Amino acid sequence: MGTSLKPAHIDLPASPRSDQRPDPNHADCRGVASVLSRVGDKWSVFVIMMLGDGPKRFNELKRMINGISQRMLTLTLRGLERDGLVTRTIFPTIPPRVDYELTDLGRGLSRPVEALGKWAMEHLAQIEAARTKFDKRGDG
């Protein structure tokens, strides 16, 4: 059985008590963690990869991303839009047409995300073999 790719354990450590000063050496940790939790979840990776070659409509994305529900695609697109990685354009047609496209910021992220996805696909068998070997040890 493989490892779940659901975004989990993304809660950040609790804020320091009001009588404590934040450690200046860790000031950026929360910001970086929130960005990585967005761009590191599997659905965001798939959406960014699918939008890498140009704008797509919602249903087009849904067909391209096997296994994503309508609700999860909606939430993922909203999150990516909120973070400035995706734009949503509504065209005044009947019915209205809505396109999603990477912003300049999103296009800058597209290359590393695609490289990571490609690396994962190329090394999946090795990783699964390592997991099996580890699990058989019995001390994990």
Buried (B, 14 or more C-beta within 10 A) or exposed (E): EEEEEEEEEEEEEEEEEEEEEEEEEEEEEEEEBEEEBBBBBBBBBBBBBBBBEEBBEBEEBBEBBEEBEEEBBEEBBEBBBEBEBBBEEEEEEEEEEBBBBBBEEBBEBBEEBBEBBEEEEEEEEEEEEEBEEEEEEEEE
